């Protein structure tokens, strides 16, 4: 892999935004069922974007 400094910034921004979104869900959403649904959506989105940026599968 030929990683550039921009790749690390993008990965950091992606992980930070996912972490902020998860923190917001845990503190703002009260029903546990909704927390689980939003957490799954955020994590699946994170994985999909990560895979697409890493290898371009889709």
mmCIF file of the N, C-alpha and C atoms, coordinates in Angstrom:
data_MODEL
# 
_entry.id   MODEL 
# 
loop_
_atom_site.group_PDB 
_atom_site.id 
_atom_site.type_symbol 
_atom_site.label_atom_id 
_atom_site.label_alt_id 
_atom_site.label_comp_id 
_atom_site.label_asym_id 
_atom_site.label_entity_id 
_atom_site.label_seq_id 
_atom_site.pdbx_PDB_ins_code 
_atom_site.Cartn_x 
_atom_site.Cartn_y 
_atom_site.Cartn_z 
_atom_site.occupancy 
_atom_site.B_iso_or_equiv 
_atom_site.pdbx_formal_charge 
_atom_site.auth_seq_id 
_atom_site.auth_comp_id 
_atom_site.auth_asym_id 
_atom_site.auth_atom_id 
_atom_site.pdbx_PDB_model_num 
ATOM 1   N N  . UNK A 1 1  ? 0.830   -1.178 0.000  1.00 0.00 ? 1  UNK A N  1 
ATOM 2   C CA . UNK A 1 1  ? 0.000   0.000  0.000  1.00 0.00 ? 1  UNK A CA 1 
ATOM 3   C C  . UNK A 1 1  ? 0.877   1.245  0.000  1.00 0.00 ? 1  UNK A C  1 
ATOM 4   N N  . UNK A 1 2  ? 0.481   2.191  -0.765 1.00 0.00 ? 2  UNK A N  1 
ATOM 5   C CA . UNK A 1 2  ? 1.190   3.465  -0.828 1.00 0.00 ? 2  UNK A CA 1 
ATOM 6   C C  . UNK A 1 2  ? 0.310   4.537  -0.187 1.00 0.00 ? 2  UNK A C  1 
ATOM 7   N N  . UNK A 1 3  ? 0.362   4.602  1.154  1.00 0.00 ? 3  UNK A N  1 
ATOM 8   C CA . UNK A 1 3  ? -0.468  5.537  1.885  1.00 0.00 ? 3  UNK A CA 1 
ATOM 9   C C  . UNK A 1 3  ? 0.161   6.917  1.874  1.00 0.00 ? 3  UNK A C  1 
ATOM 10  N N  . UNK A 1 4  ? -0.665  7.910  1.648  1.00 0.00 ? 4  UNK A N  1 
ATOM 11  C CA . UNK A 1 4  ? -0.240  9.300  1.665  1.00 0.00 ? 4  UNK A CA 1 
ATOM 12  C C  . UNK A 1 4  ? -0.771  9.941  2.946  1.00 0.00 ? 4  UNK A C  1 
ATOM 13  N N  . UNK A 1 5  ? -0.299  11.114 3.289  1.00 0.00 ? 5  UNK A N  1 
ATOM 14  C CA . UNK A 1 5  ? -0.763  11.796 4.497  1.00 0.00 ? 5  UNK A CA 1 
ATOM 15  C C  . UNK A 1 5  ? -2.252  12.149 4.392  1.00 0.00 ? 5  UNK A C  1 
ATOM 16  N N  . UNK A 1 6  ? -2.721  12.384 3.196  1.00 0.00 ? 6  UNK A N  1 
ATOM 17  C CA . UNK A 1 6  ? -4.140  12.684 2.984  1.00 0.00 ? 6  UNK A CA 1 
ATOM 18  C C  . UNK A 1 6  ? -5.007  11.491 3.367  1.00 0.00 ? 6  UNK A C  1 
ATOM 19  N N  . UNK A 1 7  ? -4.529  10.284 3.110  1.00 0.00 ? 7  UNK A N  1 
ATOM 20  C CA . UNK A 1 7  ? -5.274  9.079  3.481  1.00 0.00 ? 7  UNK A CA 1 
ATOM 21  C C  . UNK A 1 7  ? -5.484  8.997  4.986  1.00 0.00 ? 7  UNK A C  1 
ATOM 22  N N  . UNK A 1 8  ? -4.460  9.374  5.744  1.00 0.00 ? 8  UNK A N  1 
ATOM 23  C CA . UNK A 1 8  ? -4.582  9.347  7.202  1.00 0.00 ? 8  UNK A CA 1 
ATOM 24  C C  . UNK A 1 8  ? -5.557  10.417 7.695  1.00 0.00 ? 8  UNK A C  1 
ATOM 25  N N  . UNK A 1 9  ? -5.554  11.583 7.062  1.00 0.00 ? 9  UNK A N  1 
ATOM 26  C CA . UNK A 1 9  ? -6.509  12.626 7.432  1.00 0.00 ? 9  UNK A CA 1 
ATOM 27  C C  . UNK A 1 9  ? -7.946  12.209 7.127  1.00 0.00 ? 9  UNK A C  1 
ATOM 28  N N  . UNK A 1 10 ? -8.147  11.576 5.995  1.00 0.00 ? 10 UNK A N  1 
ATOM 29  C CA . UNK A 1 10 ? -9.487  11.110 5.625  1.00 0.00 ? 10 UNK A CA 1 
ATOM 30  C C  . UNK A 1 10 ? -9.955  10.026 6.582  1.00 0.00 ? 10 UNK A C  1 
ATOM 31  N N  . UNK A 1 11 ? -9.070  9.086  6.923  1.00 0.00 ? 11 UNK A N  1 
ATOM 32  C CA . UNK A 1 11 ? -9.426  8.024  7.863  1.00 0.00 ? 11 UNK A CA 1 
ATOM 33  C C  . UNK A 1 11 ? -9.739  8.610  9.234  1.00 0.00 ? 11 UNK A C  1 
ATOM 34  N N  . UNK A 1 12 ? -8.947  9.572  9.666  1.00 0.00 ? 12 UNK A N  1 
ATOM 35  C CA . UNK A 1 12 ? -9.197  10.221 10.946 1.00 0.00 ? 12 UNK A CA 1 
ATOM 36  C C  . UNK A 1 12 ? -10.518 10.970 10.961 1.00 0.00 ? 12 UNK A C  1 
ATOM 37  N N  . UNK A 1 13 ? -10.818 11.663 9.879  1.00 0.00 ? 13 UNK A N  1 
ATOM 38  C CA . UNK A 1 13 ? -12.090 12.391 9.792  1.00 0.00 ? 13 UNK A CA 1 
ATOM 39  C C  . UNK A 1 13 ? -13.266 11.423 9.771  1.00 0.00 ? 13 UNK A C  1 
ATOM 40  N N  . UNK A 1 14 ? -13.117 10.321 9.068  1.00 0.00 ? 14 UNK A N  1 
ATOM 41  C CA . UNK A 1 14 ? -14.182 9.319  8.992  1.00 0.00 ? 14 UNK A CA 1 
ATOM 42  C C  . UNK A 1 14 ? -14.438 8.692  10.361 1.00 0.00 ? 14 UNK A C  1 
ATOM 43  N N  . UNK A 1 15 ? -13.383 8.303  11.053 1.00 0.00 ? 15 UNK A N  1 
ATOM 44  C CA . UNK A 1 15 ? -13.540 7.694  12.373 1.00 0.00 ? 15 UNK A CA 1 
ATOM 45  C C  . UNK A 1 15 ? -14.042 8.706  13.406 1.00 0.00 ? 15 UNK A C  1 
ATOM 46  N N  . UNK A 1 16 ? -13.565 9.932  13.317 1.00 0.00 ? 16 UNK A N  1 
ATOM 47  C CA . UNK A 1 16 ? -14.025 10.962 14.254 1.00 0.00 ? 16 UNK A CA 1 
ATOM 48  C C  . UNK A 1 16 ? -15.499 11.277 14.063 1.00 0.00 ? 16 UNK A C  1 
ATOM 49  N N  . UNK A 1 17 ? -15.927 11.388 12.814 1.00 0.00 ? 17 UNK A N  1 
ATOM 50  C CA . UNK A 1 17 ? -17.335 11.689 12.570 1.00 0.00 ? 17 UNK A CA 1 
ATOM 51  C C  . UNK A 1 17 ? -18.236 10.532 12.990 1.00 0.00 ? 17 UNK A C  1 
ATOM 52  N N  . UNK A 1 18 ? -17.778 9.308  12.785 1.00 0.00 ? 18 UNK A N  1 
ATOM 53  C CA . UNK A 1 18 ? -18.571 8.153  13.240 1.00 0.00 ? 18 UNK A CA 1 
ATOM 54  C C  . UNK A 1 18 ? -18.634 8.119  14.765 1.00 0.00 ? 18 UNK A C  1 
ATOM 55  N N  . UNK A 1 19 ? -17.525 8.408  15.413 1.00 0.00 ? 19 UNK A N  1 
ATOM 56  C CA . UNK A 1 19 ? -17.515 8.446  16.869 1.00 0.00 ? 19 UNK A CA 1 
ATOM 57  C C  . UNK A 1 19 ? -18.412 9.541  17.418 1.00 0.00 ? 19 UNK A C  1 
ATOM 58  N N  . UNK A 1 20 ? -18.377 10.710 16.804 1.00 0.00 ? 20 UNK A N  1 
ATOM 59  C CA . UNK A 1 20 ? -19.248 11.803 17.228 1.00 0.00 ? 20 UNK A CA 1 
ATOM 60  C C  . UNK A 1 20 ? -20.713 11.445 17.018 1.00 0.00 ? 20 UNK A C  1 
ATOM 61  N N  . UNK A 1 21 ? -21.013 10.797 15.894 1.00 0.00 ? 21 UNK A N  1 
ATOM 62  C CA . UNK A 1 21 ? -22.397 10.387 15.621 1.00 0.00 ? 21 UNK A CA 1 
ATOM 63  C C  . UNK A 1 21 ? -22.869 9.358  16.646 1.00 0.00 ? 21 UNK A C  1 
ATOM 64  N N  . UNK A 1 22 ? -22.013 8.398  16.989 1.00 0.00 ? 22 UNK A N  1 
ATOM 65  C CA . UNK A 1 22 ? -22.379 7.395  17.992 1.00 0.00 ? 22 UNK A CA 1 
ATOM 66  C C  . UNK A 1 22 ? -22.567 8.023  19.364 1.00 0.00 ? 22 UNK A C  1 
ATOM 67  N N  . UNK A 1 23 ? -21.700 8.955  19.717 1.00 0.00 ? 23 UNK A N  1 
ATOM 68  C CA . UNK A 1 23 ? -21.830 9.647  21.001 1.00 0.00 ? 23 UNK A CA 1 
ATOM 69  C C  . UNK A 1 23 ? -23.142 10.424 21.059 1.00 0.00 ? 23 UNK A C  1 
ATOM 70  N N  . UNK A 1 24 ? -23.482 11.077 19.966 1.00 0.00 ? 24 UNK A N  1 
ATOM 71  C CA . UNK A 1 24 ? -24.733 11.828 19.903 1.00 0.00 ? 24 UNK A CA 1 
ATOM 72  C C  . UNK A 1 24 ? -25.933 10.902 20.049 1.00 0.00 ? 24 UNK A C  1 
ATOM 73  N N  . UNK A 1 25 ? -25.880 9.755  19.398 1.00 0.00 ? 25 UNK A N  1 
ATOM 74  C CA . UNK A 1 25 ? -26.976 8.789  19.507 1.00 0.00 ? 25 UNK A CA 1 
ATOM 75  C C  . UNK A 1 25 ? -27.126 8.311  20.948 1.00 0.00 ? 25 UNK A C  1 
ATOM 76  N N  . UNK A 1 26 ? -26.005 7.999  21.601 1.00 0.00 ? 26 UNK A N  1 
ATOM 77  C CA . UNK A 1 26 ? -26.080 7.470  22.968 1.00 0.00 ? 26 UNK A CA 1 
ATOM 78  C C  . UNK A 1 26 ? -26.588 8.493  23.970 1.00 0.00 ? 26 UNK A C  1 
ATOM 79  N N  . UNK A 1 27 ? -26.321 9.786  23.725 1.00 0.00 ? 27 UNK A N  1 
ATOM 80  C CA . UNK A 1 27 ? -26.734 10.795 24.681 1.00 0.00 ? 27 UNK A CA 1 
ATOM 81  C C  . UNK A 1 27 ? -28.073 11.446 24.356 1.00 0.00 ? 27 UNK A C  1 
ATOM 82  N N  . UNK A 1 28 ? -28.504 11.422 23.103 1.00 0.00 ? 28 UNK A N  1 
ATOM 83  C CA . UNK A 1 28 ? -29.723 12.131 22.715 1.00 0.00 ? 28 UNK A CA 1 
ATOM 84  C C  . UNK A 1 28 ? -30.930 11.223 22.488 1.00 0.00 ? 28 UNK A C  1 
ATOM 85  N N  . UNK A 1 29 ? -30.703 9.984  22.104 1.00 0.00 ? 29 UNK A N  1 
ATOM 86  C CA . UNK A 1 29 ? -31.806 9.065  21.793 1.00 0.00 ? 29 UNK A CA 1 
ATOM 87  C C  . UNK A 1 29 ? -32.096 8.242  23.038 1.00 0.00 ? 29 UNK A C  1 
ATOM 88  N N  . UNK A 1 30 ? -33.353 8.286  23.486 1.00 0.00 ? 30 UNK A N  1 
ATOM 89  C CA . UNK A 1 30 ? -33.673 7.603  24.739 1.00 0.00 ? 30 UNK A CA 1 
ATOM 90  C C  . UNK A 1 30 ? -34.097 6.145  24.584 1.00 0.00 ? 30 UNK A C  1 
ATOM 91  N N  . UNK A 1 31 ? -34.971 5.770  23.673 1.00 0.00 ? 31 UNK A N  1 
ATOM 92  C CA . UNK A 1 31 ? -35.325 4.340  23.615 1.00 0.00 ? 31 UNK A CA 1 
ATOM 93  C C  . UNK A 1 31 ? -34.128 3.493  23.156 1.00 0.00 ? 31 UNK A C  1 
ATOM 94  N N  . UNK A 1 32 ? -33.898 2.430  23.866 1.00 0.00 ? 32 UNK A N  1 
ATOM 95  C CA . UNK A 1 32 ? -32.754 1.571  23.565 1.00 0.00 ? 32 UNK A CA 1 
ATOM 96  C C  . UNK A 1 32 ? -32.885 0.957  22.173 1.00 0.00 ? 32 UNK A C  1 
ATOM 97  N N  . UNK A 1 33 ? -34.088 0.643  21.781 1.00 0.00 ? 33 UNK A N  1 
ATOM 98  C CA . UNK A 1 33 ? -34.310 0.040  20.460 1.00 0.00 ? 33 UNK A CA 1 
ATOM 99  C C  . UNK A 1 33 ? -33.865 0.992  19.353 1.00 0.00 ? 33 UNK A C  1 
ATOM 100 N N  . UNK A 1 34 ? -34.173 2.280  19.497 1.00 0.00 ? 34 UNK A N  1 
ATOM 101 C CA . UNK A 1 34 ? -33.732 3.264  18.507 1.00 0.00 ? 34 UNK A CA 1 
ATOM 102 C C  . UNK A 1 34 ? -32.223 3.447  18.544 1.00 0.00 ? 34 UNK A C  1 
ATOM 103 N N  . UNK A 1 35 ? -31.631 3.370  19.732 1.00 0.00 ? 35 UNK A N  1 
ATOM 104 C CA . UNK A 1 35 ? -30.176 3.476  19.843 1.00 0.00 ? 35 UNK A CA 1 
ATOM 105 C C  . UNK A 1 35 ? -29.500 2.347  19.069 1.00 0.00 ? 35 UNK A C  1 
ATOM 106 N N  . UNK A 1 36 ? -30.042 1.158  19.193 1.00 0.00 ? 36 UNK A N  1 
ATOM 107 C CA . UNK A 1 36 ? -29.459 0.004  18.497 1.00 0.00 ? 36 UNK A CA 1 
ATOM 108 C C  . UNK A 1 36 ? -29.587 0.170  16.983 1.00 0.00 ? 36 UNK A C  1 
ATOM 109 N N  . UNK A 1 37 ? -30.739 0.612  16.530 1.00 0.00 ? 37 UNK A N  1 
ATOM 110 C CA . UNK A 1 37 ? -30.958 0.790  15.093 1.00 0.00 ? 37 UNK A CA 1 
ATOM 111 C C  . UNK A 1 37 ? -30.016 1.855  14.536 1.00 0.00 ? 37 UNK A C  1 
ATOM 112 N N  . UNK A 1 38 ? -29.918 2.992  15.215 1.00 0.00 ? 38 UNK A N  1 
ATOM 113 C CA . UNK A 1 38 ? -29.035 4.063  14.742 1.00 0.00 ? 38 UNK A CA 1 
ATOM 114 C C  . UNK A 1 38 ? -27.568 3.651  14.802 1.00 0.00 ? 38 UNK A C  1 
ATOM 115 N N  . UNK A 1 39 ? -27.191 2.897  15.819 1.00 0.00 ? 39 UNK A N  1 
ATOM 116 C CA . UNK A 1 39 ? -25.818 2.425  15.927 1.00 0.00 ? 39 UNK A CA 1 
ATOM 117 C C  . UNK A 1 39 ? -25.475 1.485  14.779 1.00 0.00 ? 39 UNK A C  1 
ATOM 118 N N  . UNK A 1 40 ? -26.371 0.585  14.457 1.00 0.00 ? 40 UNK A N  1 
ATOM 119 C CA . UNK A 1 40 ? -26.141 -0.334 13.333 1.00 0.00 ? 40 UNK A CA 1 
ATOM 120 C C  . UNK A 1 40 ? -26.032 0.429  12.026 1.00 0.00 ? 40 UNK A C  1 
ATOM 121 N N  . UNK A 1 41 ? -26.889 1.419  11.828 1.00 0.00 ? 41 UNK A N  1 
ATOM 122 C CA . UNK A 1 41 ? -26.849 2.225  10.601 1.00 0.00 ? 41 UNK A CA 1 
ATOM 123 C C  . UNK A 1 41 ? -25.523 2.975  10.497 1.00 0.00 ? 41 UNK A C  1 
ATOM 124 N N  . UNK A 1 42 ? -25.086 3.580  11.588 1.00 0.00 ? 42 UNK A N  1 
ATOM 125 C CA . UNK A 1 42 ? -23.830 4.330  11.577 1.00 0.00 ? 42 UNK A CA 1 
ATOM 126 C C  . UNK A 1 42 ? -22.652 3.403  11.311 1.00 0.00 ? 42 UNK A C  1 
ATOM 127 N N  . UNK A 1 43 ? -22.608 2.254  11.958 1.00 0.00 ? 43 UNK A N  1 
ATOM 128 C CA . UNK A 1 43 ? -21.491 1.328  11.770 1.00 0.00 ? 43 UNK A CA 1 
ATOM 129 C C  . UNK A 1 43 ? -21.470 0.727  10.366 1.00 0.00 ? 43 UNK A C  1 
ATOM 130 N N  . UNK A 1 44 ? -22.634 0.404  9.829  1.00 0.00 ? 44 UNK A N  1 
ATOM 131 C CA . UNK A 1 44 ? -22.678 -0.117 8.457  1.00 0.00 ? 44 UNK A CA 1 
ATOM 132 C C  . UNK A 1 44 ? -22.242 0.939  7.446  1.00 0.00 ? 44 UNK A C  1 
ATOM 133 N N  . UNK A 1 45 ? -22.644 2.175  7.688  1.00 0.00 ? 45 UNK A N  1 
ATOM 134 C CA . UNK A 1 45 ? -22.216 3.264  6.814  1.00 0.00 ? 45 UNK A CA 1 
ATOM 135 C C  . UNK A 1 45 ? -20.713 3.463  6.898  1.00 0.00 ? 45 UNK A C  1 
ATOM 136 N N  . UNK A 1 46 ? -20.176 3.407  8.107  1.00 0.00 ? 46 UNK A N  1 
ATOM 137 C CA . UNK A 1 46 ? -18.731 3.535  8.302  1.00 0.00 ? 46 UNK A CA 1 
ATOM 138 C C  . UNK A 1 46 ? -17.986 2.434  7.552  1.00 0.00 ? 46 UNK A C  1 
ATOM 139 N N  . UNK A 1 47 ? -18.437 1.206  7.695  1.00 0.00 ? 47 UNK A N  1 
ATOM 140 C CA . UNK A 1 47 ? -17.774 0.080  7.030  1.00 0.00 ? 47 UNK A CA 1 
ATOM 141 C C  . UNK A 1 47 ? -17.882 0.196  5.516  1.00 0.00 ? 47 UNK A C  1 
ATOM 142 N N  . UNK A 1 48 ? -19.047 0.593  5.022  1.00 0.00 ? 48 UNK A N  1 
ATOM 143 C CA . UNK A 1 48 ? -19.236 0.727  3.578  1.00 0.00 ? 48 UNK A CA 1 
ATOM 144 C C  . UNK A 1 48 ? -18.315 1.796  2.999  1.00 0.00 ? 48 UNK A C  1 
ATOM 145 N N  . UNK A 1 49 ? -18.233 2.943  3.641  1.00 0.00 ? 49 UNK A N  1 
ATOM 146 C CA . UNK A 1 49 ? -17.360 4.017  3.154  1.00 0.00 ? 49 UNK A CA 1 
ATOM 147 C C  . UNK A 1 49 ? -15.899 3.596  3.263  1.00 0.00 ? 49 UNK A C  1 
ATOM 148 N N  . UNK A 1 50 ? -15.527 2.952  4.371  1.00 0.00 ? 50 UNK A N  1 
ATOM 149 C CA . UNK A 1 50 ? -14.146 2.519  4.573  1.00 0.00 ? 50 UNK A CA 1 
ATOM 150 C C  . UNK A 1 50 ? -13.725 1.535  3.475  1.00 0.00 ? 50 UNK A C  1 
ATOM 151 N N  . UNK A 1 51 ? -14.561 0.572  3.185  1.00 0.00 ? 51 UNK A N  1 
ATOM 152 C CA . UNK A 1 51 ? -14.237 -0.425 2.156  1.00 0.00 ? 51 UNK A CA 1 
ATOM 153 C C  . UNK A 1 51 ? -14.158 0.233  0.782  1.00 0.00 ? 51 UNK A C  1 
ATOM 154 N N  . UNK A 1 52 ? -15.080 1.130  0.508  1.00 0.00 ? 52 UNK A N  1 
ATOM 155 C CA . UNK A 1 52 ? -15.081 1.789  -0.789 1.00 0.00 ? 52 UNK A CA 1 
ATOM 156 C C  . UNK A 1 52 ? -13.824 2.637  -0.970 1.00 0.00 ? 52 UNK A C  1 
ATOM 157 N N  . UNK A 1 53 ? -13.428 3.349  0.065  1.00 0.00 ? 53 UNK A N  1 
ATOM 158 C CA . UNK A 1 53 ? -12.217 4.155  -0.042 1.00 0.00 ? 53 UNK A CA 1 
ATOM 159 C C  . UNK A 1 53 ? -10.953 3.305  -0.069 1.00 0.00 ? 53 UNK A C  1 
ATOM 160 N N  . UNK A 1 54 ? -10.967 2.169  0.623  1.00 0.00 ? 54 UNK A N  1 
ATOM 161 C CA . UNK A 1 54 ? -9.765  1.345  0.726  1.00 0.00 ? 54 UNK A CA 1 
ATOM 162 C C  . UNK A 1 54 ? -9.481  0.579  -0.573 1.00 0.00 ? 54 UNK A C  1 
ATOM 163 N N  . UNK A 1 55 ? -10.483 -0.092 -1.102 1.00 0.00 ? 55 UNK A N  1 
ATOM 164 C CA . UNK A 1 55 ? -10.228 -0.952 -2.252 1.00 0.00 ? 55 UNK A CA 1 
ATOM 165 C C  . UNK A 1 55 ? -11.136 -0.691 -3.443 1.00 0.00 ? 55 UNK A C  1 
ATOM 166 N N  . UNK A 1 56 ? -12.187 0.076  -3.257 1.00 0.00 ? 56 UNK A N  1 
ATOM 167 C CA . UNK A 1 56 ? -13.071 0.388  -4.367 1.00 0.00 ? 56 UNK A CA 1 
ATOM 168 C C  . UNK A 1 56 ? -13.847 -0.805 -4.871 1.00 0.00 ? 56 UNK A C  1 
ATOM 169 N N  . UNK A 1 57 ? -14.397 -1.599 -3.958 1.00 0.00 ? 57 UNK A N  1 
ATOM 170 C CA . UNK A 1 57 ? -15.150 -2.794 -4.346 1.00 0.00 ? 57 UNK A CA 1 
ATOM 171 C C  . UNK A 1 57 ? -16.438 -2.441 -5.066 1.00 0.00 ? 57 UNK A C  1 
ATOM 172 N N  . UNK A 1 58 ? -17.166 -1.480 -4.533 1.00 0.00 ? 58 UNK A N  1 
ATOM 173 C CA . UNK A 1 58 ? -18.478 -1.162 -5.115 1.00 0.00 ? 58 UNK A CA 1 
ATOM 174 C C  . UNK A 1 58 ? -18.406 -0.191 -6.246 1.00 0.00 ? 58 UNK A C  1 
# 
